[in-house]
Amino acid sequence: MRPFEGIQVLDLTHVLAGPFSTYQLAVLGADVIKIEPPTGPDMTRDEGVIQALSDEYIGTYYMAQSAGKRSLTLDLKSEEGRDILRKLVAGADVLVENYRTGKMAELGLGYDDLSAINPMLIYCSMTGFGQTGPKARHPAYDVVIQAYSGLMAANGEAGSPPVRVGPPVVDYGTGAQSALAISAALFQRGQTGKGQRIDVAMLDAALMLMSSPVTDTLSIGAPPAAHGNAHPKYAGYSAYDTKDSMLMIGAYTTRQVANLFRAIGEIAVADEVEAMSRDDIKASRDRFAEILTRVLASRTAQDWEDIINAGGVPAARVRSMEETLREEQVASRGVLQEYGSLAGEGETTRLPVAAFSYAHGGPKLDRPPPRMGEHTDEVLAELGIGACEIAALRNDGVV
């Protein structure tokens, strides 16, 4: 049995952060019902690298956080649609939405409205800037939050303009924070019998992703400078060119720095490091970097990864994503799982699932990403709505 079996989640989110949050609940067993307007699908449905799938509103961008869910189309602008949602809320455990601040309340579907129907409901709102503050009603995407939060300014080479992080790390980081908050609220409800109102902001999540730099900035009133692939204090915590490609090394402690030099054959330097303080190592940064630059250029990055790892020091050849996905290490972990056949042109049946495993009852995929409205009749029937009424709702554009 997985942790959230028997838990029903109403997913009124779109794009990446919200859907990823509910996806994490789904792979842990929750019955997640993705709710979309009949004529306004999640914008990621037609985004991705396989045009045929995008044309069918099941694009690869959508697939990555939608497997394991059911799909219901519902027009919340209509009173009939809102009534159906209220019926669903009566039996649900969690509702997650990422509409603009105040929109759900304008529809009569805010926390106060729906908790009156189900006092044990956990209601999670996800927005760019949160439900409070002067920017509460301002829209946002991952890149906007990267700019606003200081993440872009912290990224890139020293002296260069700010550079955004390529993958949407703020979206997925926000989704992970939301999934944690919902999980904790479910546990809390088990102790108190009370529902919960959760306010998740992408900006807050971005700051949490930068906890140490944020703390440094609070301490001295200035942010750490961007330094690209070369750490400004530690030569052993930097990237270097090798005979064929780039190698990233993670020698941070005194023992690791000594072991690094020993692994690359610089025994005298290794002995010297063992007698050094951390301040001495910092003061020797440029000299150590010169040695590493010279020695590492003599062999391939893979050679050095194997040699340095064998010496007990973190290091990795810089890989492309497709190389990483072919690695035996990835295959051994179960982070990528099969969900079965979608029978779509160019499809993949493997998706990232979760960054952890359990001894039993762990995360898994048990159904493919749902097509638009695929489970509408099924979900409505569970509410006791008959086939004739469903047909009428469909004819009226409610579902």
C-alpha positions as CSV (number, residue, x, y, z in Angstrom):
1,M,0.0,0.0,0.0
2,R,1.3,3.4,-1.0
3,P,1.1,6.3,1.5
4,F,-1.8,8.2,-0.2
5,E,-4.0,5.4,-1.3
6,G,-7.6,6.4,-0.5
7,I,-6.8,10.1,-0.7
8,Q,-8.6,12.1,-3.4
9,V,-7.0,15.2,-4.8
10,L,-8.7,17.8,-7.0
11,D,-6.1,19.3,-9.3
12,L,-7.1,22.7,-10.7
13,T,-3.6,23.6,-11.7
14,H,-1.8,24.1,-15.0
15,V,1.7,24.5,-16.5
16,L,4.5,22.9,-14.3
17,A,4.6,23.8,-10.6
18,G,1.1,22.9,-9.7
19,P,0.8,19.8,-11.8
20,F,4.2,18.5,-10.5
21,S,3.0,18.9,-7.0
22,T,-0.1,16.8,-7.6
23,Y,2.0,14.4,-9.7
24,Q,4.1,13.6,-6.6
25,L,0.9,12.8,-4.7
26,A,-0.3,10.6,-7.6
27,V,2.8,8.5,-7.7
28,L,2.4,7.9,-4.0
29,G,-1.1,6.5,-4.5
30,A,-3.5,9.5,-4.4
31,D,-6.5,9.6,-6.8
32,V,-5.7,12.8,-8.5
33,I,-8.4,14.3,-10.8
34,K,-7.0,16.9,-13.1
35,I,-9.8,19.4,-13.9
36,E,-9.5,21.6,-17.0
37,P,-12.0,23.8,-18.9
38,P,-13.5,22.0,-21.9
39,T,-12.2,24.6,-24.3
40,G,-9.1,25.7,-22.4
41,P,-6.7,22.8,-21.9
42,D,-3.5,23.0,-19.8
43,M,-1.1,25.0,-22.0
44,T,1.6,22.3,-21.7
45,R,-0.7,19.8,-23.5
46,D,0.4,21.2,-26.8
47,E,4.1,21.8,-25.9
48,G,6.9,19.4,-26.4
49,V,9.3,17.9,-28.9
50,I,6.9,15.5,-30.7
51,Q,4.5,17.5,-32.8
52,A,2.1,14.6,-33.3
53,L,1.6,14.3,-29.5
54,S,1.2,18.0,-29.1
55,D,-1.5,18.0,-31.8
56,E,-3.3,15.5,-29.7
57,Y,-3.0,17.6,-26.5
58,I,-0.7,15.2,-24.9
59,G,2.6,16.9,-25.5
60,T,5.8,15.7,-23.8
61,Y,5.9,18.8,-21.6
62,Y,2.5,17.8,-20.3
63,M,3.4,14.1,-19.9
64,A,6.2,14.8,-17.4
65,Q,3.9,15.7,-14.6
66,S,0.6,14.2,-15.5
67,A,0.9,10.4,-15.5
68,G,-1.1,8.6,-12.8
69,K,-4.0,11.1,-12.9
70,R,-7.5,11.1,-14.2
71,S,-8.8,13.9,-16.4
72,L,-12.2,15.7,-16.0
73,T,-13.2,18.6,-18.2
74,L,-15.4,21.2,-16.3
75,D,-16.4,24.8,-17.0
76,L,-16.1,26.6,-13.7
77,K,-17.5,29.8,-15.3
78,S,-20.9,28.1,-15.4
79,E,-23.0,27.5,-12.3
80,E,-23.5,23.9,-13.3
81,G,-19.8,23.4,-13.4
82,R,-19.3,25.0,-10.0
83,D,-22.0,22.8,-8.5
84,I,-20.2,19.7,-9.8
85,L,-17.0,20.9,-8.2
86,R,-18.7,21.5,-4.9
87,K,-20.0,17.9,-5.1
88,L,-16.5,16.7,-5.7
89,V,-15.2,18.8,-2.8
90,A,-17.7,17.2,-0.4
91,G,-15.8,13.9,-0.7
92,A,-12.3,15.1,-1.5
93,D,-9.3,15.4,0.8
94,V,-7.2,18.0,-1.1
95,L,-7.8,20.8,-3.6
96,V,-4.8,22.4,-5.3
97,E,-5.2,25.5,-7.5
98,N,-2.9,28.0,-9.2
99,Y,-5.3,30.6,-10.5
100,R,-4.4,34.2,-10.0
101,T,-4.9,35.4,-6.4
102,G,-8.5,36.0,-5.6
103,K,-9.9,34.3,-8.8
104,M,-11.3,31.2,-7.0
105,A,-13.0,33.4,-4.4
106,E,-14.6,35.5,-7.2
107,L,-16.1,32.2,-8.5
108,G,-17.4,31.3,-5.0
109,L,-14.8,28.6,-4.8
110,G,-12.4,30.1,-2.3
111,Y,-11.2,28.4,0.8
112,D,-14.0,29.9,3.0
113,D,-16.6,28.7,0.5
114,L,-15.3,25.2,0.1
115,S,-14.3,24.5,3.7
116,A,-17.8,25.3,4.7
117,I,-18.8,22.2,2.6
118,N,-15.9,20.1,3.8
119,P,-14.2,21.3,7.0
120,M,-11.5,18.7,6.6
121,L,-10.5,19.9,3.2
122,I,-6.9,20.8,2.6
123,Y,-6.9,23.7,0.2
124,C,-3.6,24.7,-1.4
125,S,-3.2,27.8,-3.5
126,M,0.0,28.2,-5.6
127,T,0.9,31.6,-7.2
128,G,4.0,33.5,-8.2
129,F,4.1,35.8,-5.2
130,G,1.7,34.4,-2.7
131,Q,-1.7,35.5,-1.4
132,T,-0.3,38.5,0.5
133,G,1.9,41.5,-0.2
134,P,2.0,44.2,-2.9
135,K,2.7,41.8,-5.7
136,A,0.0,39.2,-4.7
137,R,-2.0,39.7,-7.9
138,H,0.9,39.9,-10.3
139,P,1.3,37.0,-12.7
140,A,4.6,35.1,-12.9
141,Y,6.4,32.2,-14.7
142,D,9.6,30.5,-13.7
143,V,11.8,32.9,-15.6
144,V,10.1,35.9,-14.0
145,I,10.7,34.5,-10.5
146,Q,14.3,33.7,-11.4
147,A,14.7,37.4,-12.3
148,Y,12.9,38.8,-9.3
149,S,14.4,36.4,-6.7
150,G,18.1,37.2,-7.5
151,L,18.6,33.7,-8.9
152,M,19.6,35.1,-12.3
153,A,22.0,37.6,-10.8
154,A,23.6,34.8,-8.8
155,N,24.1,32.7,-12.0
156,G,26.6,33.0,-14.8
157,E,30.3,34.0,-15.0
158,A,31.9,36.6,-12.9
159,G,31.4,40.0,-14.5
160,S,28.9,38.7,-17.0
161,P,25.2,39.8,-17.2
162,P,22.8,37.7,-15.2
163,V,21.9,34.3,-16.8
164,R,18.8,32.3,-16.2
165,V,19.0,28.7,-15.2
166,G,17.9,26.7,-18.3
167,P,15.6,24.0,-16.8
168,P,12.6,25.3,-14.9
169,V,14.0,24.7,-11.5
170,V,11.8,27.2,-9.7
171,D,8.6,25.5,-11.1
172,Y,9.7,22.1,-9.9
173,G,11.1,23.4,-6.7
174,T,7.8,25.1,-6.0
175,G,6.0,21.9,-6.8
176,A,8.1,19.9,-4.4
177,Q,7.5,22.5,-1.6
178,S,3.8,22.3,-2.3
179,A,3.8,18.5,-2.2
180,L,5.6,18.6,1.2
181,A,3.2,21.1,2.6
182,I,0.2,19.0,1.5
183,S,1.7,15.9,2.9
184,A,2.4,17.5,6.2
185,A,-1.2,19.0,6.3
186,L,-2.6,15.5,5.7
187,F,-0.6,14.2,8.6
188,Q,-1.6,17.2,10.8
189,R,-5.3,16.5,9.9
190,G,-4.9,13.0,11.2
191,Q,-3.9,14.5,14.5
192,T,-6.4,17.3,14.7
193,G,-9.3,16.4,12.5
194,K,-9.0,19.9,10.9
195,G,-8.5,20.9,7.3
196,Q,-5.8,23.5,6.3
197,R,-5.3,26.5,4.1
198,I,-1.9,26.4,2.3
199,D,-0.4,29.4,0.6
200,V,2.6,28.5,-1.7
201,A,4.5,31.2,-3.6
202,M,7.1,30.5,-6.3
203,L,9.1,33.5,-5.0
204,D,9.3,31.9,-1.5
205,A,10.3,28.5,-3.0
206,A,13.1,30.2,-5.0
207,L,14.4,31.8,-1.8
208,M,14.3,28.4,-0.1
209,L,16.3,26.9,-3.1
210,M,19.0,29.5,-2.3
211,S,18.9,29.3,1.5
212,S,22.7,29.6,2.1
213,P,23.2,32.5,-0.4
214,V,20.1,34.3,1.1
215,T,21.6,33.9,4.6
216,D,25.0,35.2,3.4
217,T,23.2,38.2,1.9
218,L,21.2,38.9,5.1
219,S,24.5,38.7,7.1
220,I,26.6,41.2,5.2
221,G,24.0,43.2,3.1
222,A,25.5,42.0,-0.2
223,P,24.9,38.9,-2.3
224,P,27.7,36.4,-3.2
225,A,29.1,37.3,-6.6
226,A,28.4,35.0,-9.5
227,H,31.4,32.8,-10.2
228,G,30.4,30.4,-13.0
229,N,32.3,27.1,-12.9
230,A,35.2,28.3,-10.9
231,H,34.7,28.6,-7.1
232,P,36.3,31.9,-5.9
233,K,37.8,30.3,-2.7
234,Y,38.3,26.6,-3.4
235,A,40.3,25.4,-6.4
236,G,39.2,21.9,-5.7
237,Y,35.5,22.8,-6.0
238,S,35.6,23.9,-9.6
239,A,35.5,22.7,-13.2
240,Y,38.5,22.2,-15.4
241,D,39.2,21.3,-19.0
242,T,40.7,17.9,-19.6
243,K,42.2,16.3,-22.7
244,D,38.7,15.9,-24.3
245,S,36.0,17.6,-22.2
246,M,35.1,19.3,-18.9
247,L,35.4,17.8,-15.5
248,M,33.7,19.1,-12.3
249,I,35.5,18.4,-9.1
250,G,33.9,18.6,-5.6
251,A,36.9,18.6,-3.2
252,Y,35.8,20.8,-0.4
253,T,37.1,19.5,2.9
254,T,40.8,19.4,3.8
255,R,40.9,15.6,3.5
256,Q,39.2,15.7,0.1
257,V,41.7,18.4,-1.2
258,A,44.6,16.3,0.0
259,N,43.1,13.1,-1.5
260,L,42.5,15.0,-4.8
261,F,46.2,15.9,-5.2
262,R,47.2,12.4,-4.1
263,A,44.9,10.9,-6.8
264,I,46.3,13.0,-9.6
265,G,49.9,12.1,-8.6
266,E,50.8,15.4,-6.8
267,I,52.0,13.7,-3.6
268,A,54.1,16.6,-2.3
269,V,51.2,19.0,-2.6
270,A,48.9,16.4,-0.9
271,D,51.3,16.2,2.0
272,E,51.4,20.0,2.2
273,V,47.6,20.2,2.3
274,E,47.3,17.8,5.2
275,A,49.1,20.3,7.4
276,M,47.0,23.3,6.2
277,S,44.0,25.1,7.8
278,R,41.0,25.9,5.8
279,D,42.2,29.5,5.5
280,D,45.6,28.3,4.2
281,I,43.7,26.3,1.5
282,K,41.8,29.4,0.5
283,A,44.9,31.5,0.4
284,S,46.5,28.8,-2.0
285,R,43.5,28.8,-4.3
286,D,45.2,30.3,-7.4
287,R,48.3,28.1,-7.0
288,F,46.3,25.0,-6.6
289,A,44.1,25.9,-9.6
290,E,47.3,26.3,-11.8
291,I,48.4,22.8,-10.8
292,L,45.0,21.3,-11.5
293,T,44.7,23.0,-14.8
294,R,48.1,21.7,-15.9
295,V,47.7,18.1,-14.7
296,L,44.1,17.5,-15.7
297,A,44.8,18.5,-19.3
298,S,46.9,15.4,-19.7
299,R,44.0,12.8,-19.6
300,T,40.4,12.4,-20.6
301,A,37.6,13.5,-18.3
302,Q,36.3,10.0,-17.9
303,D,39.8,8.8,-16.9
304,W,40.0,11.5,-14.3
305,E,36.5,10.8,-13.0
306,D,37.4,7.2,-12.4
307,I,40.7,8.0,-10.8
308,I,39.5,10.8,-8.6
309,N,36.4,8.9,-7.5
310,A,38.6,5.9,-6.6
311,G,40.5,8.3,-4.4
312,G,37.4,9.1,-2.4
313,V,36.8,12.6,-4.0
314,P,33.6,13.7,-5.7
315,A,34.1,14.4,-9.4
316,A,32.2,13.9,-12.6
317,R,32.7,14.4,-16.3
318,V,30.2,17.0,-17.6
319,R,27.6,15.0,-19.4
320,S,24.8,15.9,-21.8
321,M,21.4,14.9,-20.6
322,E,21.0,12.1,-23.1
323,E,24.3,10.6,-21.9
324,T,23.1,10.7,-18.3
325,L,19.9,8.9,-19.1
326,R,21.9,6.1,-20.7
327,E,24.0,5.6,-17.5
328,E,23.7,2.3,-15.6
329,Q,23.5,4.4,-12.4
330,V,20.2,6.0,-13.5
331,A,18.8,2.6,-14.6
332,S,19.6,1.1,-11.2
333,R,17.7,3.8,-9.2
334,G,14.1,3.5,-10.5
335,V,13.8,7.3,-10.9
336,L,12.6,6.6,-14.5
337,Q,9.6,4.2,-14.7
338,E,7.4,2.7,-17.4
339,Y,3.7,3.4,-17.4
340,G,2.6,1.3,-20.3
341,S,1.8,2.1,-23.9
342,L,0.3,5.3,-25.0
343,A,0.2,4.2,-28.7
344,G,1.2,7.8,-29.8
345,E,3.6,8.6,-32.5
346,G,7.1,9.2,-31.1
347,E,6.0,8.6,-27.5
348,T,8.1,7.6,-24.6
349,T,6.7,5.3,-22.0
350,R,9.3,6.2,-19.4
351,L,9.0,9.2,-17.2
352,P,10.8,10.6,-14.1
353,V,8.7,9.5,-11.0
354,A,10.3,10.5,-7.7
355,A,13.7,11.3,-6.2
356,F,13.4,8.6,-3.6
357,S,12.4,5.0,-3.0
358,Y,10.8,3.0,-0.2
359,A,11.5,-0.5,1.0
360,H,7.8,-1.1,0.3
361,G,4.8,0.8,-1.1
362,G,7.0,3.3,-2.8
363,P,6.3,5.7,-5.7
364,K,5.2,4.2,-9.0
365,L,3.3,4.9,-12.1
366,D,0.0,3.0,-12.6
367,R,-1.6,4.8,-15.5
368,P,-0.4,6.9,-18.5
369,P,-0.9,10.7,-18.8
370,P,-4.6,11.2,-19.4
371,R,-6.1,12.5,-22.6
372,M,-8.2,15.6,-22.3
373,G,-11.4,14.7,-20.5
374,E,-10.7,11.0,-20.7
375,H,-12.3,10.2,-17.3
376,T,-15.1,12.8,-17.3
377,D,-18.0,10.3,-17.6
378,E,-16.3,8.0,-15.0
379,V,-15.8,10.8,-12.4
380,L,-19.3,12.2,-12.9
381,A,-20.9,8.7,-12.6
382,E,-19.1,8.3,-9.3
383,L,-21.0,11.4,-8.2
384,G,-24.3,9.7,-9.1
385,I,-24.8,11.7,-12.3
386,G,-26.6,9.6,-14.9
387,A,-25.7,9.2,-18.6
388,C,-28.5,11.4,-19.8
389,E,-27.5,14.2,-17.6
390,I,-23.9,13.8,-18.6
391,A,-24.9,14.1,-22.2
392,A,-26.9,17.2,-21.5
393,L,-23.9,18.8,-19.6
394,R,-21.7,18.0,-22.5
395,N,-24.2,19.4,-25.0
396,D,-24.2,22.7,-22.9
397,G,-20.4,22.8,-22.8
398,V,-20.3,22.4,-19.0
399,V,-18.0,19.3,-19.4
